[in-house]
């Protein structure tokens, strides 16, 4: 079950600490995405990147940061400025011109 | 502004009954709409897209531009259809998608 991977599956952090979630894909996709999934709120877009060295804010970017130094990697940093970081985070990718997004298995982050 | 609304958080039906998961959208242009499904302990995956006008696992969805709807339908629900379903819209930016809040379908035996 390759394609797009996220690690770790579960992550625990203390409040006030920054934490980085990994997302890697070997699909040669140009576009990559980070979503946050909360019960009753569906998927909300945090950041997306259409090409290497470029990314745009989504609807809930505050308290998050990303980088896109390589085509296959799109790490997400949850900073201490994110007021409610405990959530399930999904990464996805899509080919240029393609319609379908391919999702990773997700990372569940718990901040206490 | 683009927006996707799924009014039902939970839908429970008995096996063999028809099922309809509602999706309404707001978009000023020509929309591209999708249904994604997340089975228990599996990844979110594409179920179907309106542009293909396909039937997947017995599910169909018709785009109704007059009612701005893209409801997902299946005439006879199966227990294995139990999952979380998300409606999604691709907007002006070809790489940006908007998801609804999701509907959990529970098919009872």
Interface residues (C-beta under 8 A of the other chain):
Chain A: X31 X33 X35 X40 X41 X42 X43 X44 X45 X48 X50 X58 X90 X92 X94 X99 X100 X101 X103 X104 X105 X106
Chain B: X6 X9 X32 X34 X36 X43 X44 X45 X46 X49 X51 X86 X90 X95 X96 X97 X98 X99 X100 X101 X102
